């Protein structure tokens, strides 16, 4: 999520919700089967192309040998395969296989083994183990995991496959795959080898293969076990500073260097930056704080529906002021409650909030079921017609990030109200990750941004001020050379990614051809993302980020949206509302 899941839109309605913690209806499983076969979805219930993903069958291994047998069966019968986790929070269609006779391998029940080696400072876990389960086991033994994504609704195998990360330029850095010291992978094999085998890779011994497998997008085989480095237990001390965004472009680098786990949340329309002062503290320092991040808390289902209806109303009436009022309300509420930090017990009482690493680094209380409340859920749960959004996540070389910030400020200063649409979510969220040896990772120290924004119920319905989001998207990926986060983004974020990876891309393909020569684990969707090629354009393709517009028909002329150049980045091509030019189709 992956921070895709950082959505925290709270309107005035939210103030009528009690602030004590409640637990919720757990998310639905991503795989559903009947007599005709199976379908697989992501946690949001909709793939980028809005088409259903089909497969013939699914298997649920519980041991490594079960996993090997499943791959062997598929190899012997020439079936396409995709691995699906319990949570399935990847936005692109990486979990969708090719062909109606394909096999899904779910790791949701392959989660029983967590082995800690105290003298080596490592932990090895089955790939289906959830991040929270892993953290609790490690912390219970007196250790801590150095980093993790902010959303805990991921499995250990799934989170490294797509490059999930926290925020840190210190030590091994903020990307979880850079803390991997070993991986076991099940791959196809010859008939004499039983059609499948387990390959065990260790840091310092198998680096060429390991650097490919660390971030593999699921196209090299099925991850069986992951070995991570761990540390002696520590705590963290966190303070949020809500302040002006003046000189943000000059402050961000020093902030990333000074605070081991620091991040910045920028609300450009509100001209506000929230600096997270987050450093480690000794384990004997007083404090039992918890990070119950606001966007990942349980929401009453009626509130989620109400917030969605409110935003749909703003969209249909083109009400920028309504969105800006909501952004103001949201920001004030976040400041009031410390964005979900709790000093102890159930409430936030003031800074700093100090707690164990495992209670501060990640959160996701809406994941867990309760017999007490059945009317609350994660705000984006597709069963309840709540929040529905896009997420853009771009990874910049440090040297290119200042200019991007300045460009966004120029765009903002033309008319700040047009950016309120992202500020009612989580603004522009800024994190820091180190350069990586992983072939599909970042090659140098980098800055990552995430921003969420409204997605319409219908693929041909344009969005209010969508041209601004599209221009920011193209500023990031085209003008400033950012790479996409593999587990997030609309299709346009991946265009040209092959060239951005450079020589490491060919190294990855060499390993891919070696481990899966028949492309069992590839699909047209994974190829599309990995190769970053733009498919044929069609009417309305730019509305969903499936193309960059070059003709009016790629937008929606009948509703007044035409392909125009960007306002600041004039080489961008975006769908902008021009009411005087409405064409009746």
N, C-alpha and C positions, 0 to 999 in steps of 0.2 A: 501499500500500500502500500506494505507499501503505503506513503503518506497521502495516497489517493483518497484516501479515506480520511483526510484532515478536515473535511467539510464541517463547519460549525456555524451554520446560519441560524441565528436566533432572532426572531422578531420580538415586538413588544409582547406578543402572546407568551413568550418564554418566561416572562416575569411572574406569571401565574402558576408556574410549575414549582413544586417544592424542591428544595436544594439537597435534601438528603439522598444518599445513594440508593438506587433501586436496581434490581437485576431484571433481565428482559427475556423476551422470546429469543432464543438463539437463532442465528442465521440458518436458512435452509441449506441442505447439502447441494453441491453444484451438479451432481449427477442424478438423473432421474430416469428410471427404466420401466417399460411395460412389455407387453407381448410382442410389440413391433420393433423394439430396440431401445436405445438409450439416447438421451440428449445431455449435453454438458454446457453449463453457462458459467459466467463469472459471478462474483458476489453481488453485482449490480443488476443482474438479470438481463443485460443487453450487451451484445458485442458491438464493436465500432461499426460494423456493416448492418447491424440489426437483424441478421439472419441467424436462424437456429442451427446449432452444430449437432450433427448426428453421428452415432457410432453403433456398431452391431451389438457390442457386449462390454461388460466391465468385470474386472476381477479385483479382489481385495486381499492381497497377500498380507500375511502376518509375520513372516520370517524372511530372511534373505534367500533361503532356498525356494520358498514360494515365489519370490520375486524373480529368481533366475528361471524357474519353470515357466512363468508367464511370458517372459521374453523369449524363451526357447520355443514355446508353442507358436508365438507370433512369427518368429524367424522361420520355423519349419513350414508354416502355412502361408508365408509371404504376405503377412498382414501389416498394415500401417498401425503404429502405436503412438499414444500420447499418455504422459503421466499427468494425473490430476491430484491435487492435494485436497485436504479436508476443507480448506478455506477458499481457494480459487479467487484471489484478489487481483490477479493480473488483468489489466484492462485490454491490451491487444489479444488477438485470438491465438495465442501460443499453445493453449491447451486443447485446441480443436484439431483432430486428425483428418487425414484425407480419406475419402471413400466410405461408402455405407457399410462395408464389412470390417471396418477398423475396430481395434481393441483399445479400451481405456484401462489403464492400470492406476487404481486409486491407492494412495499411501495413507489413507485416513485411519486404517487399522494396523499399519506398520509403525508402531510407536512405543514399543515396550522396553527398549534397551537404551539406557543412559549410563555410561561408564566413565567415572572420573579417575584420573591417574594423578594423585596429588604431587608425587615427586617430579612428574614431567610437566605439571601445570597444563593438562589437556583434559578435554571431555569429548567422548565419542557418543553420538546419538543416532538412532534410526532416523531415516530421512523424514518420516511422518510425524516425529515428535514436534509438538507445538512449541513455539518460542517461550510461552509462559511456563510450560512444563519444564523445559530445559533450564530456564532461569531459576525456578524454585528449587530444582534439584542441586544446581551448582551453588546457590546461595546457602542452602541448607547444610552443605558440606564445608562452609567457611570460605568460599571463593566468590568471585564475580566474573561475569562476561564483560569484556571491555567495551563493546558497542552492540547496538541493535537498531533496527528500524523503530520508529516511534509508535507504530501500530503493531500490536502483539498477535493479531489474527493471522498468523502465517506459520507454516511449518519450516523446519530448519533446512530441508532440501529445497523447498520452493523459494525461500527468501534469498539463498545464495545464487540460485539459478538466474535470477533477473537483476542481480546487483543491488539488492536492498541495502540501505545504509542509515546511519544516524548522522551525527555531526561531530567531526573532530579532525584536526590536523596533527594531533599528537600521537606518539607511539606508532602502532600499526594503522592508525587512522580510523575514520568513521564508517568505512564499508565492511560489512560482515565478512565478505569473501576474502578480505585481506587478513582476517584472523584465522582462516582455514589452514591447517597444517597437514591434513590428510583427507582423502575421499575414497570411498569404495563405490564402484560404478558397475552396473550390470549392462553388458553389451552383447550384440549378436555374435555368434561364433560358427565355426564349421560344424558339419554333422559329426565329425570325429570328436569334437569337443562338447557335444550335446546341444548344439545350436545356440547356446548362450554361456557366458562365463562372467565371473566377477573379477574386475580389475581393481587392485588396491594400490593407491598412489600416496606417496609420502613426500612432504616438503624436503628439499635438499637431495632427493634421490630421483624423483620423477617429475622435475619441474616443468618440462616441456608439455607433458600431458596435463599436469595439475593446473598450469596456467590457462589451459583451454577449458578444463572441466569446471573450474571455480565459478565462472559465469558462462553457462552453456545454453541457456534458453530451452533446455530440455531436448536438444537435437543431437546429443552425443550418446544417449543411453538413459538408463534410469538410475538416479543417485540412490544408493543403498544406505550408506553411512557417511556421516560428516564428523571430522575431528577438528575441534576448535581449540585455540590457545585460551587459557583463563588466567586470572590474576588472584592474588590474595584479596579478600573482601575489602571493599571500601564504601564510603558513603559519598553523597554529593550535596552541595549547597547551591540552591537556586534562587535567584532574584530576577524579576522582570522589571525593566525600566521602560515605561511608556513615555515617549518624548517626541520631539520634533524630528523630521527626517532631513533637516538641514545638514549638509556635508556627509550624508550617508555614503556617497561614493568615495569619500576620503577616509571614512571610519571603518568600513567593513573589514578590511584586511587586518588592521591592528586588533579588532575585536576577535577575529578568528584565531589569531596567534595568542592572544592573552588568555582566553577562556577555553579550557580543554574541551568542553562540550557546548560551547556557545552557539547560538543561532540568532537570527534577526527576522522578525515578522514586519513587513513593510505594508502599510495601508496607504497607497499613493494618493487616492482621492481625498483622504483625511489628512494628508501630509504628516503622517505619524509613523514612527519606527518604534518597535518594541525590541529592545536589546535583552537577550537572555544572558545573564551573568551566571555561569554554571561551571563550578570547579569541584574537583574531588576533595573529600574531607576524610580524616581518619575514622576508622570504624568505631572508635570509642567516644566520638563527639556525640553529644546529646541530640536526639531528634529521630522521630519515626514518621517522617513525612511521606506522602504518597502523591504521585502524579496521576490524577484521574482526569486526563485531558478532556476539555469541554466537548470537543467534537466527537469523542469516542464514548461519551456517556450514553446511558439509556435515555431515550426520548419517548414520552407518551405518543402513541401512534396518532392520536388526533392532532397533536401539536405538529408532528412531521407533515401530516396531510395539510394542515392549515398554513404552515409556512410555505409549502409548495404552491398551494392555491394563491397565496398572497403574491408570490413572485410571478406566477403565471399572469396574474392580473396586471402587475407592473409591466410585464413584457407586452401583453396585448394592447395596453393603453399607452405604451411607450412613456411610462412614468419614471423618468430619471430621479425626480425628487423623492419619490417613494422609496426607491432603492437607496438613496443617500441617507434618508432618515433611518432606514433599517440598518445601514452600515454604522451610523452614529450610535444607535441603540446597542448593537452587537458589541462594538468596541468598548463602550462604557460598562457593559455587563462583564466582559472579559477582564477588564481592569479591576472591577469590584471583587471578583471571586478568584483572582490570581490565575485565570485561564484553566482552572481545574486543579491547581495544586492545593494540597490539604496538609496542614502542619501535623495534625494527629486527629484521630477520630474521623469526623465527617465534614469538617469545615476548614476554610482558609482564614487564618487569623493574622497573618503578616509575614514579611520577609525577614531573613532568608528562610526558605523551606529546606530542611535537612532530612535526608532519608537514605536508606540503603540503595545501592546502585540498582538492584533488581526492582525496586519500587518507584524509581525515578525515571529510568531509561525508556520505558515503554508502557503503553496502557491500552485499554480496550474493554472497559467494564460492560459495554452493551453486548458482548459476546456470550455472556453466561446466563443460563436459564435460572428461573426461580419459580417456586410453587406459590409465591406470594403475589406477584404481579404478572399478568399475562397481557397487559395492554401497553407495554413499552417494548421498544426494539431499537436496533441501530437505525439512525435517521434515514439511511439510504436503502433500507431493506425493500426490495422490489415488490414484495407481497402487499405492501401497504400504500403504494403510490405516494411515497414521501419524496425526499430529495433526489434529484436526477441531474447529473452534471458531467462535464468534461474535466479532464486534468491535463495540463501541460507541465512537463518537467524537463528542464534543460540543464546540461552540465557544461559550465564554461571553464576554459583555462583562466587562471587568476588574472592574467595580463589583459584579458578581453572584457572582464566583468564591469569595470568602472565605466567604460564607454556605453555598455548596455544600460546601466542605471541612468546615465545622463540622457540617453535617447528616450527612455520611458518617462523621465521627468519632463522632457520637451513635449512629449505626447500628452502627458497629464496637464501641463500648464496651458495647453490650448483650450481645454474644457474639462476640469477635474471631475465633473458629474458623470462623465462617460466611463469612468473607472470604478464607480460605486458598485457595479455588478460583481467585481471580484472581491471587493472589500466586505461584502456581506457574507462571504465565505471566509477565507483565511488570508486575504490580501496576497502579497507575494512573499512566500516563505523562503528564507535564505539559509542554506547550511553549507558546511565545509567538509570536503573529503580529500584524502591524500592520493597522490599518484599510485598506480597499482601495476603489478606484474601480470594481472589477468589480461588475456588477449582482448577480451571484449570489455575490459574496464577502462577507466580513464588513465591516460599515459602520464599525466602530470597533476600536481596539486590543483584542485578545482573548487569552484563554487557552484552549488546546485540551487536552482529556484523551482518552486512549485506554485502554480495558481489554478484554482478551481473556478468554474463559471457555468452558468445555467445551460442545460441541454433541453431542447424542446421535446415534447411527446412525439411529434411527427418529424420525420427526417427532412421534409421539405418546408418546414416552418422556420423562417429566419429568426434571429435573436436580436434583441435591443443592443445596439452598439457592438455588434459582433465584429465589425471591421477593426475596432480597437484591439480586441483580443487576437484577431488574425494578424494584425500588424506586429504586435508584440511577439507572437509565435514566430513569424518570419524574421523579425529582428534577431531573435535568439538563434534560430537554427541556420539561417542563411547569412545575414550580415555579419554576425559575431561568431559564427562557426561553432556553436554549442552542439554537443552530442545529446541524443535523447536518452532518457532513462528507459531501459528495455521493458519494464513492467507497466509503463504508463503511456500517455500520449495518444494523440490522434495520428492517423497515418502520415500526415504531412510532416510530422516530426522526424520520421525515419527516412525521408527522401535524401539520397546522397550520403547516408551514414557509412556506407562501405569505404568511401574515400576519406572520411574523417578518421576512421580507425587506423588507416595506413597499413604498414607492413604486417602488423599483428593480425589483420584480417586474413591474410593468406596463411599465416601460421595456424589460425583457428581452423580454416578450411582443410588444411593438411591433416590435422588431428581428426576432424569430422569425417573425412574420407577414410581414414584408417580405422576408426572405431565403428562407423556405421556406413560401410561402402554401398549398401543397397538403399540407403536413405529411408529406413524404416521409421525413424523418428522425425522426419521432416514432413512438412505439408506445404500447400501453396501459401498458407497464411504465414507460417514461420519463415518461408523463403522470402516472402514479400517484405517482412519486417527486417530480416537479417541482411538482405541485399539492398534494401532501401530504394527499390525501383517504383516509379509512379505508374499505376495502371491506366487504362484508357479512361478518358474523361467522359462524363455523361451529364445530363441536365440535373442541376442541383448538387453536383458532387462536392462543391466547395463548402456548402452549408454544414456538412458533417466532418469537414477536415479530411475528406478522402482525395482531394486534389487542391491545387492552387488555381484559382480561376484565371482564365485567359480569354474567355468569352462571356457575354452577359448571361447566357443560358446556364452557365455553371453556378450562378447564384439563383435568384428567383425574381425575374423582371415583373411577373404578374403581381407581386407583392411589393414592388418598389425597390428591390435590392439588385444592384448592378455592380459589375466588376470595375473597380477603380484602383488608382495607385494609392499608396500609403501617404499619410499626412506628414510624417517625419522621414520615414524610410521610403522614399518615393519609388524604389524598385519593387516594393511589396505590391502584391495584387490581392485586393480584399473585396468582400461583398459589403457595399455600403448602401444605406437607405437613401434614396433620392425621390421624394414623393412627387416632384414635378414631372418625373419621367415614367411613371407607372404605365406599364404596358398590359393591356387586357388580352389574355391568351385565349 
